[in-house]
């Protein structure tokens, strides 16, 4: 696999993990919210959740860009699809698309 393709693939994989990580953080922080009774802590928690949601949105945007670049590179290089690395690329593309579609 050529160097640029490996780099693009790495970016897609890493950013996909970021999306899942931030999404999980939003869920965890939201689940903690009912346990707070102090108004200040509730406000802090809501701010934390809002910040995490922004990170999810930002990560999805970055992932969309990286995914488009990877797809363009793969479509320009037909040999990748038939190589053993093609399966890894296809898997990364599928996971990235699922992460972007996640709400």
Beta strands, then each sheet from edge to edge (+ up, - down):
end
